[in-house]
Amino acid sequence: MDAGAIVGADEKNVRPSSLDLTLSEEVYKVEGIFQPYLKESVREMLPLIKKRKHKLSEPFEKGEMYIARLNESFSLPGSVYGLCNPKSTTGRLDIHVRAMADGVSRYDSLAPAGWAGEVWVSIVSKTFPVRMSKNQTLNQVRFFNAETKLSELDLELFSMKDPLLWNRKGEKIPWKKVKVFDKDDSISLTLDCEEGNVGWKALSSAGVLDMNCYGTYRVSDYFTSIKKRKGFVHLKKNEFYILSTFESVRVPPRLACEMIPMDEKSGEFRAHYAGFIDPGWGWGKRGEGRGRPLTLEVRPFEDLIIRPHQPIAKVRFERVAGRLEQGYDGIIDSNYIKQEGPRLAKQFKL
């Protein structure tokens, strides 16, 4: 930001290893999402599609497609590229957000290294009509200058010193009991199917939700709780669920973590929208933490029956450039630092 590689950003949006991106007032309702050609800007594509100017004072209607320009633009150094993820609150409200960058025919990518241009986002609120405002933060960007992913051997070595998974009793899960996917070196996580409230199912008839009203909305107006029955959880096709992992994930300050898509061999469903987990998640302020479960934003594309200890999500760990002085658990304004079990977005009364 000081060197001009990032323009239009606010320092208050710098997170432990990412930058929150913000909406401008330039928003359009469109018929569909698109990707620009190489050397073609998103703005150059706009005259070719049917669009209508959208005022931020108006709700984003359920199921409709919008695109919005972000306040931030970039002129990255020749060795640096960026990747974007939706923020946690965005995912927990079932808002599907993808970054669209000038000249990049891939969503959520500011690449190759040295990329420069504007960034836009596509926005579809799949369950609720929502109201947003200027400078709303829906997604974030992380920056890379090297390959960061850990191999299975790396994971084992890290886990020997700083265990990555813990159970609900606060006990370390031994590495020999950790399931690793060989093809992408990711770690498998399972659904929390214990007695009590397993999670929440969204009510599609809910009214407009203002994203800037925190701790305001009654849960019962937007979600209904779901229970385990006969030892399993029944998830219905095309419904939206907030669930939780059984395992508690602990991310050392020198690592970050990302939830990545499950393949179709585990069933046809989406397990998350917001996939990035900051360094220091579940670590505590001085390493005393014993992990924290991850919230899952699940949308099945077929009726699913999920039983205990069956995979429902997977995470991949990666190195950060250096050990952070302050990780996630040291951030005072974090909304999900006390998260235990399936936690709804910050707009709802606890």
C-alpha positions as a Markdown table, in Angstrom:
| # | Residue | x | y | z |
|---|---|---|---|---|
| 1 | Met | 0.0 | 0.0 | 0.0 |
| 2 | Asp | 2.8 | 2.4 | 0.9 |
| 3 | Ala | 4.6 | 1.6 | -2.4 |
| 4 | Gly | 1.4 | 2.1 | -4.5 |
| 5 | Ala | 1.0 | -1.6 | -5.5 |
| 6 | Ile | -2.4 | -1.5 | -3.8 |
| 7 | Val | -4.5 | 1.6 | -4.4 |
| 8 | Gly | -7.8 | 2.6 | -2.7 |
| 9 | Ala | -7.4 | 0.3 | 0.4 |
| 10 | Asp | -7.8 | 1.2 | 4.0 |
| 11 | Glu | -5.2 | 0.1 | 6.6 |
| 12 | Lys | -8.0 | -1.0 | 9.0 |
| 13 | Asn | -8.8 | -3.8 | 6.5 |
| 14 | Val | -5.4 | -5.4 | 6.8 |
| 15 | Arg | -5.8 | -8.8 | 8.5 |
| 16 | Pro | -3.1 | -11.2 | 9.8 |
| 17 | Ser | -2.3 | -12.6 | 6.4 |
| 18 | Ser | -4.9 | -11.0 | 4.0 |
| 19 | Leu | -6.6 | -7.8 | 3.0 |
| 20 | Asp | -10.3 | -7.3 | 3.2 |
| 21 | Leu | -11.7 | -5.8 | -0.1 |
| 22 | Thr | -14.6 | -3.3 | -0.2 |
| 23 | Leu | -17.5 | -2.5 | -2.4 |
| 24 | Ser | -17.8 | 0.7 | -4.3 |
| 25 | Glu | -21.1 | 2.3 | -5.3 |
| 26 | Glu | -20.8 | 1.1 | -8.9 |
| 27 | Val | -23.1 | -2.0 | -9.0 |
| 28 | Tyr | -25.1 | -3.5 | -11.8 |
| 29 | Lys | -27.8 | -6.2 | -12.0 |
| 30 | Val | -26.8 | -8.6 | -14.8 |
| 31 | Glu | -28.1 | -11.7 | -16.6 |
| 32 | Gly | -25.0 | -13.8 | -15.9 |
| 33 | Ile | -21.4 | -13.8 | -14.9 |
| 34 | Phe | -18.6 | -13.7 | -17.4 |
| 35 | Gln | -14.8 | -13.9 | -17.6 |
| 36 | Pro | -12.8 | -11.3 | -19.6 |
| 37 | Tyr | -10.4 | -12.3 | -22.3 |
| 38 | Leu | -6.6 | -11.8 | -21.9 |
| 39 | Lys | -5.9 | -8.0 | -22.0 |
| 40 | Glu | -9.7 | -7.3 | -21.8 |
| 41 | Ser | -10.9 | -5.3 | -18.8 |
| 42 | Val | -14.2 | -6.1 | -17.0 |
| 43 | Arg | -15.3 | -2.6 | -17.8 |
| 44 | Glu | -14.7 | -3.2 | -21.6 |
| 45 | Met | -17.0 | -6.2 | -21.3 |
| 46 | Leu | -19.9 | -4.3 | -19.7 |
| 47 | Pro | -21.3 | -2.7 | -22.9 |
| 48 | Leu | -21.8 | -6.2 | -24.4 |
| 49 | Ile | -24.2 | -7.5 | -21.7 |
| 50 | Lys | -27.6 | -6.5 | -20.6 |
| 51 | Lys | -27.3 | -4.7 | -17.3 |
| 52 | Arg | -29.2 | -2.3 | -15.0 |
| 53 | Lys | -27.6 | 0.1 | -12.5 |
| 54 | His | -28.3 | -1.0 | -8.9 |
| 55 | Lys | -28.5 | 1.4 | -6.0 |
| 56 | Leu | -27.0 | 0.2 | -2.8 |
| 57 | Ser | -30.0 | 1.5 | -1.0 |
| 58 | Glu | -32.0 | -1.2 | -2.7 |
| 59 | Pro | -31.8 | -4.9 | -1.5 |
| 60 | Phe | -29.9 | -7.5 | -3.5 |
| 61 | Glu | -32.7 | -9.8 | -4.5 |
| 62 | Lys | -32.6 | -13.5 | -3.7 |
| 63 | Gly | -31.2 | -15.5 | -6.6 |
| 64 | Glu | -30.4 | -12.5 | -8.8 |
| 65 | Met | -26.9 | -11.8 | -10.3 |
| 66 | Tyr | -25.0 | -8.6 | -9.6 |
| 67 | Ile | -21.5 | -7.3 | -10.3 |
| 68 | Ala | -19.8 | -4.6 | -8.3 |
| 69 | Arg | -16.5 | -2.8 | -8.7 |
| 70 | Leu | -14.3 | -2.9 | -5.7 |
| 71 | Asn | -12.6 | 0.2 | -4.3 |
| 72 | Glu | -9.2 | -1.4 | -4.5 |
| 73 | Ser | -7.0 | -1.6 | -7.6 |
| 74 | Phe | -3.6 | -3.2 | -8.0 |
| 75 | Ser | -0.3 | -3.0 | -9.7 |
| 76 | Leu | 1.5 | -5.9 | -8.1 |
| 77 | Pro | 5.3 | -6.4 | -8.1 |
| 78 | Gly | 6.7 | -8.8 | -10.7 |
| 79 | Ser | 7.1 | -11.7 | -8.2 |
| 80 | Val | 3.7 | -11.4 | -6.5 |
| 81 | Tyr | 0.2 | -12.7 | -7.4 |
| 82 | Gly | -3.0 | -12.8 | -5.4 |
| 83 | Leu | -5.9 | -15.2 | -4.6 |
| 84 | Cys | -9.3 | -14.2 | -3.2 |
| 85 | Asn | -11.8 | -15.9 | -0.9 |
| 86 | Pro | -15.2 | -14.9 | 0.4 |
| 87 | Lys | -15.2 | -13.8 | 4.1 |
| 88 | Ser | -16.8 | -15.9 | 6.8 |
| 89 | Thr | -19.9 | -13.8 | 7.2 |
| 90 | Thr | -20.5 | -13.8 | 3.5 |
| 91 | Gly | -20.5 | -17.6 | 3.4 |
| 92 | Arg | -22.7 | -18.0 | 6.5 |
| 93 | Leu | -25.4 | -15.8 | 4.9 |
| 94 | Asp | -25.3 | -18.0 | 1.7 |
| 95 | Ile | -24.0 | -15.2 | -0.5 |
| 96 | His | -22.0 | -16.5 | -3.4 |
| 97 | Val | -19.1 | -14.1 | -4.2 |
| 98 | Arg | -16.4 | -14.4 | -6.8 |
| 99 | Ala | -13.7 | -12.0 | -7.8 |
| 100 | Met | -13.4 | -11.0 | -11.5 |
| 101 | Ala | -10.1 | -9.3 | -12.4 |
| 102 | Asp | -9.1 | -7.4 | -15.6 |
| 103 | Gly | -7.7 | -9.8 | -18.2 |
| 104 | Val | -7.9 | -12.9 | -16.0 |
| 105 | Ser | -10.1 | -15.8 | -17.3 |
| 106 | Arg | -10.3 | -17.4 | -13.8 |
| 107 | Tyr | -12.4 | -16.3 | -10.9 |
| 108 | Asp | -10.8 | -15.3 | -7.6 |
| 109 | Ser | -7.4 | -14.9 | -9.2 |
| 110 | Leu | -5.1 | -11.8 | -9.5 |
| 111 | Ala | -2.5 | -13.5 | -11.6 |
| 112 | Pro | 0.0 | -14.1 | -13.1 |
| 113 | Ala | 2.7 | -12.4 | -10.9 |
| 114 | Gly | 2.9 | -8.7 | -11.6 |
| 115 | Trp | -0.8 | -8.5 | -12.4 |
| 116 | Ala | -2.4 | -5.0 | -12.6 |
| 117 | Gly | -5.9 | -3.7 | -13.0 |
| 118 | Glu | -9.4 | -3.3 | -11.4 |
| 119 | Val | -11.2 | -6.0 | -9.5 |
| 120 | Trp | -15.0 | -6.6 | -9.5 |
| 121 | Val | -17.1 | -9.2 | -7.7 |
| 122 | Ser | -20.1 | -11.2 | -8.8 |
| 123 | Ile | -22.7 | -11.4 | -6.0 |
| 124 | Val | -25.6 | -13.8 | -5.7 |
| 125 | Ser | -27.6 | -14.0 | -2.5 |
| 126 | Lys | -28.9 | -17.5 | -2.7 |
| 127 | Thr | -31.3 | -17.7 | 0.3 |
| 128 | Phe | -32.1 | -14.2 | 1.7 |
| 129 | Pro | -32.6 | -10.8 | 0.1 |
| 130 | Val | -29.8 | -8.7 | 1.7 |
| 131 | Arg | -29.0 | -5.0 | 2.0 |
| 132 | Met | -25.4 | -3.8 | 1.7 |
| 133 | Ser | -23.6 | -0.5 | 1.8 |
| 134 | Lys | -20.6 | 1.3 | 0.4 |
| 135 | Asn | -17.3 | -0.2 | 1.7 |
| 136 | Gln | -19.0 | -3.5 | 2.7 |
| 137 | Thr | -16.4 | -6.3 | 2.9 |
| 138 | Leu | -17.5 | -9.5 | 1.2 |
| 139 | Asn | -14.2 | -11.0 | 0.2 |
| 140 | Gln | -10.4 | -10.9 | 0.9 |
| 141 | Val | -7.2 | -11.3 | -1.0 |
| 142 | Arg | -4.0 | -13.1 | 0.0 |
| 143 | Phe | -0.6 | -12.5 | -1.7 |
| 144 | Phe | 2.0 | -15.1 | -2.8 |
| 145 | Asn | 5.5 | -15.1 | -4.1 |
| 146 | Ala | 6.3 | -18.8 | -3.8 |
| 147 | Glu | 4.7 | -22.3 | -3.6 |
| 148 | Thr | 3.3 | -22.5 | -0.1 |
| 149 | Lys | 1.5 | -25.9 | 0.2 |
| 150 | Leu | 2.7 | -28.5 | 2.6 |
| 151 | Ser | 3.3 | -32.1 | 1.6 |
| 152 | Glu | 2.1 | -35.0 | 3.7 |
| 153 | Leu | 5.6 | -35.4 | 5.2 |
| 154 | Asp | 5.7 | -31.6 | 6.0 |
| 155 | Leu | 2.3 | -32.0 | 7.7 |
| 156 | Glu | 3.5 | -34.9 | 9.8 |
| 157 | Leu | 6.6 | -33.0 | 10.9 |
| 158 | Phe | 4.6 | -29.9 | 11.9 |
| 159 | Ser | 2.1 | -32.0 | 13.7 |
| 160 | Met | 4.7 | -33.7 | 15.8 |
| 161 | Lys | 5.7 | -30.3 | 17.3 |
| 162 | Asp | 2.3 | -28.4 | 17.0 |
| 163 | Pro | -0.6 | -30.8 | 16.6 |
| 164 | Leu | -3.0 | -29.6 | 14.0 |
| 165 | Leu | -6.2 | -31.4 | 15.0 |
| 166 | Trp | -7.8 | -31.8 | 18.5 |
| 167 | Asn | -11.0 | -33.5 | 19.7 |
| 168 | Arg | -13.8 | -31.9 | 21.7 |
| 169 | Lys | -12.3 | -33.1 | 25.0 |
| 170 | Gly | -9.2 | -30.9 | 24.3 |
| 171 | Glu | -7.0 | -33.9 | 23.5 |
| 172 | Lys | -4.5 | -34.1 | 20.6 |
| 173 | Ile | -5.5 | -36.3 | 17.7 |
| 174 | Pro | -2.4 | -38.4 | 17.0 |
| 175 | Trp | -1.0 | -38.1 | 13.5 |
| 176 | Lys | -1.6 | -41.8 | 12.8 |
| 177 | Lys | -5.4 | -41.1 | 13.2 |
| 178 | Val | -5.3 | -38.1 | 10.8 |
| 179 | Lys | -6.7 | -38.9 | 7.4 |
| 180 | Val | -4.7 | -37.4 | 4.5 |
| 181 | Phe | -5.8 | -37.2 | 0.9 |
| 182 | Asp | -2.8 | -38.4 | -1.2 |
| 183 | Lys | -3.6 | -36.5 | -4.3 |
| 184 | Asp | -3.6 | -33.0 | -2.8 |
| 185 | Asp | -2.1 | -33.5 | 0.7 |
| 186 | Ser | -5.2 | -32.2 | 2.4 |
| 187 | Ile | -6.6 | -33.4 | 5.8 |
| 188 | Ser | -10.1 | -34.9 | 6.0 |
| 189 | Leu | -12.6 | -33.5 | 8.5 |
| 190 | Thr | -15.9 | -35.0 | 9.6 |
| 191 | Leu | -19.3 | -33.7 | 10.6 |
| 192 | Asp | -20.2 | -33.0 | 14.3 |
| 193 | Cys | -23.1 | -35.4 | 14.8 |
| 194 | Glu | -23.2 | -35.3 | 18.6 |
| 195 | Glu | -26.5 | -35.0 | 20.5 |
| 196 | Gly | -28.2 | -31.6 | 20.6 |
| 197 | Asn | -28.3 | -29.0 | 17.9 |
| 198 | Val | -26.3 | -30.4 | 15.0 |
| 199 | Gly | -26.7 | -27.2 | 12.9 |
| 200 | Trp | -29.1 | -24.9 | 11.2 |
| 201 | Lys | -31.2 | -25.0 | 8.0 |
| 202 | Ala | -32.0 | -21.7 | 6.3 |
| 203 | Leu | -35.6 | -20.6 | 5.8 |
| 204 | Ser | -36.0 | -19.3 | 2.2 |
| 205 | Ser | -39.1 | -17.3 | 3.2 |
| 206 | Ala | -37.1 | -14.9 | 5.4 |
| 207 | Gly | -37.2 | -11.1 | 4.9 |
| 208 | Val | -34.5 | -8.7 | 3.9 |
| 209 | Leu | -31.4 | -8.9 | 6.1 |
| 210 | Asp | -29.2 | -5.8 | 6.5 |
| 211 | Met | -25.5 | -6.9 | 6.7 |
| 212 | Asn | -24.6 | -3.8 | 8.8 |
| 213 | Cys | -27.0 | -4.7 | 11.6 |
| 214 | Tyr | -25.1 | -6.9 | 14.0 |
| 215 | Gly | -26.7 | -9.0 | 16.8 |
| 216 | Thr | -30.1 | -7.8 | 15.6 |
| 217 | Tyr | -32.0 | -10.6 | 13.9 |
| 218 | Arg | -33.8 | -13.5 | 15.6 |
| 219 | Val | -32.4 | -16.8 | 14.5 |
| 220 | Ser | -35.9 | -18.4 | 14.3 |
| 221 | Asp | -36.9 | -15.9 | 11.6 |
| 222 | Tyr | -34.2 | -17.1 | 9.3 |
| 223 | Phe | -33.1 | -20.6 | 10.4 |
| 224 | Thr | -34.5 | -23.7 | 12.0 |
| 225 | Ser | -32.3 | -26.0 | 14.1 |
| 226 | Ile | -31.7 | -29.6 | 12.9 |
| 227 | Lys | -31.2 | -32.6 | 15.1 |
| 228 | Lys | -29.4 | -35.9 | 14.6 |
| 229 | Arg | -31.9 | -38.8 | 14.1 |
| 230 | Lys | -31.1 | -42.5 | 14.3 |
| 231 | Gly | -27.4 | -41.8 | 14.3 |
| 232 | Phe | -27.2 | -39.7 | 11.1 |
| 233 | Val | -28.0 | -36.3 | 9.7 |
| 234 | His | -30.3 | -36.0 | 6.7 |
| 235 | Leu | -29.5 | -33.1 | 4.3 |
| 236 | Lys | -32.0 | -32.2 | 1.6 |
| 237 | Lys | -31.2 | -31.3 | -1.9 |
| 238 | Asn | -30.8 | -27.6 | -2.7 |
| 239 | Glu | -31.3 | -26.5 | 1.0 |
| 240 | Phe | -28.6 | -24.4 | 2.8 |
| 241 | Tyr | -27.1 | -25.6 | 6.1 |
| 242 | Ile | -24.8 | -24.2 | 8.7 |
| 243 | Leu | -22.9 | -27.2 | 10.3 |
| 244 | Ser | -19.7 | -27.8 | 12.2 |
| 245 | Thr | -16.7 | -30.1 | 12.0 |
| 246 | Phe | -16.2 | -32.6 | 14.7 |
| 247 | Glu | -12.5 | -31.9 | 14.8 |
| 248 | Ser | -11.0 | -28.7 | 16.2 |
| 249 | Val | -8.4 | -27.2 | 14.0 |
| 250 | Arg | -5.3 | -25.5 | 15.4 |
| 251 | Val | -3.3 | -23.3 | 13.0 |
| 252 | Pro | 0.2 | -22.4 | 14.2 |
| 253 | Pro | 1.2 | -18.7 | 13.6 |
| 254 | Arg | 3.7 | -19.7 | 10.9 |
| 255 | Leu | 1.0 | -21.5 | 8.9 |
| 256 | Ala | -2.3 | -20.7 | 7.2 |
| 257 | Cys | -5.1 | -23.1 | 6.3 |
| 258 | Glu | -7.7 | -23.3 | 3.5 |
| 259 | Met | -10.8 | -25.5 | 3.1 |
| 260 | Ile | -10.9 | -26.9 | -0.4 |
| 261 | Pro | -13.7 | -28.6 | -2.4 |
| 262 | Met | -14.5 | -32.2 | -1.8 |
| 263 | Asp | -14.5 | -34.3 | -4.9 |
| 264 | Glu | -17.6 | -36.0 | -6.2 |
| 265 | Lys | -16.6 | -39.4 | -4.7 |
| 266 | Ser | -17.8 | -38.0 | -1.4 |
| 267 | Gly | -21.2 | -37.0 | -2.8 |
| 268 | Glu | -22.5 | -34.0 | -4.7 |
| 269 | Phe | -22.4 | -31.1 | -2.3 |
| 270 | Arg | -20.7 | -27.9 | -1.5 |
| 271 | Ala | -19.1 | -27.9 | 1.9 |
| 272 | His | -18.0 | -24.3 | 2.2 |
| 273 | Tyr | -18.2 | -20.8 | 0.7 |
| 274 | Ala | -15.6 | -19.0 | 2.8 |
| 275 | Gly | -12.6 | -21.3 | 2.9 |
| 276 | Phe | -9.6 | -19.3 | 4.4 |
| 277 | Ile | -8.5 | -19.9 | 8.0 |
| 278 | Asp | -6.0 | -17.3 | 9.4 |
| 279 | Pro | -2.7 | -18.1 | 11.0 |
| 280 | Gly | -3.2 | -18.5 | 14.8 |
| 281 | Trp | -6.8 | -19.9 | 14.5 |
| 282 | Gly | -7.4 | -21.9 | 17.7 |
| 283 | Trp | -3.8 | -21.3 | 18.8 |
| 284 | Gly | -4.5 | -19.0 | 21.7 |
| 285 | Lys | -2.5 | -15.8 | 22.4 |
| 286 | Arg | 0.6 | -17.8 | 23.5 |
| 287 | Gly | 0.0 | -21.3 | 22.1 |
| 288 | Glu | -2.3 | -22.4 | 24.9 |
| 289 | Gly | -5.2 | -23.0 | 22.6 |
| 290 | Arg | -6.5 | -26.5 | 21.7 |
| 291 | Gly | -8.0 | -25.7 | 18.3 |
| 292 | Arg | -11.5 | -24.6 | 17.3 |
| 293 | Pro | -14.1 | -26.3 | 15.1 |
| 294 | Leu | -14.7 | -25.0 | 11.6 |
| 295 | Thr | -18.1 | -23.8 | 10.5 |
| 296 | Leu | -19.4 | -25.5 | 7.3 |
| 297 | Glu | -21.7 | -23.8 | 4.8 |
| 298 | Val | -23.2 | -26.8 | 3.1 |
| 299 | Arg | -25.5 | -26.9 | 0.0 |
| 300 | Pro | -26.2 | -30.5 | -1.2 |
| 301 | Phe | -27.0 | -31.1 | -4.9 |
| 302 | Glu | -28.6 | -34.4 | -4.0 |
| 303 | Asp | -30.3 | -35.8 | -0.8 |
| 304 | Leu | -27.5 | -36.9 | 1.6 |
| 305 | Ile | -27.3 | -39.0 | 4.7 |
| 306 | Ile | -24.2 | -38.1 | 6.7 |
| 307 | Arg | -23.1 | -40.4 | 9.5 |
| 308 | Pro | -20.4 | -39.9 | 12.2 |
| 309 | His | -16.8 | -40.1 | 11.1 |
| 310 | Gln | -17.6 | -39.8 | 7.4 |
| 311 | Pro | -15.6 | -37.0 | 5.5 |
| 312 | Ile | -17.6 | -33.8 | 4.8 |
| 313 | Ala | -14.7 | -31.3 | 4.4 |
| 314 | Lys | -11.0 | -31.1 | 3.9 |
| 315 | Val | -8.3 | -28.6 | 4.7 |
| 316 | Arg | -4.9 | -27.8 | 3.2 |
| 317 | Phe | -2.2 | -26.1 | 5.2 |
| 318 | Glu | 0.4 | -23.7 | 3.7 |
| 319 | Arg | 3.4 | -21.7 | 4.9 |
| 320 | Val | 3.3 | -18.0 | 5.5 |
| 321 | Ala | 6.3 | -15.8 | 4.9 |
| 322 | Gly | 7.2 | -15.4 | 8.5 |
| 323 | Arg | 5.8 | -16.0 | 12.0 |
| 324 | Leu | 3.2 | -13.5 | 12.8 |
| 325 | Glu | 3.5 | -11.3 | 15.9 |
| 326 | Gln | -0.3 | -11.5 | 16.3 |
| 327 | Gly | -2.4 | -14.3 | 14.9 |
| 328 | Tyr | -6.2 | -14.7 | 14.7 |
| 329 | Asp | -6.7 | -15.3 | 18.4 |
| 330 | Gly | -5.0 | -12.0 | 19.2 |
| 331 | Ile | -7.4 | -9.9 | 17.2 |
| 332 | Ile | -9.8 | -8.1 | 19.5 |
| 333 | Asp | -12.5 | -7.5 | 16.9 |
| 334 | Ser | -12.8 | -11.0 | 15.7 |
| 335 | Asn | -16.5 | -12.1 | 15.6 |
| 336 | Tyr | -15.9 | -15.9 | 15.7 |
| 337 | Ile | -13.1 | -16.2 | 18.2 |
| 338 | Lys | -15.5 | -17.9 | 20.7 |
| 339 | Gln | -16.9 | -20.2 | 18.1 |
| 340 | Glu | -18.0 | -23.6 | 19.4 |
| 341 | Gly | -20.2 | -25.7 | 17.2 |
| 342 | Pro | -22.3 | -24.4 | 14.3 |
| 343 | Arg | -22.0 | -20.6 | 14.6 |
| 344 | Leu | -24.3 | -18.3 | 12.6 |
| 345 | Ala | -23.3 | -15.0 | 11.1 |
| 346 | Lys | -22.7 | -12.0 | 13.3 |
| 347 | Gln | -26.0 | -10.4 | 12.3 |
| 348 | Phe | -28.0 | -12.8 | 14.5 |
| 349 | Lys | -28.7 | -12.6 | 18.2 |
| 350 | Leu | -26.8 | -15.3 | 20.1 |
